[in-house]
Amino acid sequence: MLAEDSWQAEYKLTLDLYVEATEVSYLKGNFDSMEQLGNTVLESASNLLDKIQIHETQLQAHSVRNQFLEGIHVGLMCLKLLGVDLPENPDNAEIGAWLGKTQKALSPFSSEEILSFPKMTDPAMLSAMRILSRMIPLSYFGRPSLFPLISCQGILLSLEYGNTIDTPVAYVNYALVLCNPGVDRFADGHQYGKVAKQLIELQYDKKCKTIVFNNFYAHVSFWSEHSRNGLSYLTDAYQSGLEVGELEFAAYALTN
């Protein structure tokens, strides 16, 4: 049992226990407990980055409960607090401008150079990247016009601050956007999807592996290679997701 003054006397231990308990409640589907525990952290934590950990879990919970707009609101709020400002409901002109800005930023770098970028170390930007990753399904289903901007923002932050565990997620979703009807940049999409897969192989993070393998082999690779080539990777994504609690994208991989 924690002491009544544990937030003052044992701040780090108390924070870690509450964050873990919040995530466990989410994984068990006990959302009332998740909210109660999470709210305690939001009320007691002493800095923004500690509170962001709870918002990450909340975003996953909003997604699996189909509360897409609520999740988008929380995600955009978190990003703004972290210094990353995205429009709430971008129009086609804004989407085109973001895609153009991102391609211009990428153009000096080969795939090999992207893979060799240094690691991201800025704590706020690391948190922002995690929030962007958690907003992918929320925007895809709840506000598709926001999806390309989230993908682009993850790449732009990685180019400026370095690669992180969530960088492959940004690249594979950018690849997905490039393969959308009306954009039709299938070769570029396949190239950046491969970059995402190579980054995952270098980092070997199973949570992001589940997201990257699902999105690449379910939405990108079949434009350039036979869809049967992706079946074993989707099975791998499903198994990896089960192992690390990435249940949402494990389910997507299973159904794709």
Buried (B, 14 or more C-beta within 10 A) or exposed (E): EEEEEBBEEBBEEBBEBBBEBBBBBBEEEEBEBBBEBBEBBEEBBEEBBBBBBBBBBBBBBBBBEEBBEBBBBBBBEBBEBBEBEBEEEBEEEBBEBBBEEBBEBBEEBEBEEBBEBEEBEBEBBBBBBBBBBBBBBBBBEBBEBBBBBBBBBBBBBBBEBBBBBBBBBBBBBBBBBBBBEEBEBBEBBBBBBBBBBBBBEEBEBBBBBBBBBBBBBBBBBBBBEEEEEBEEBBBBBBBBBBEBBBBBBBBBBBEB
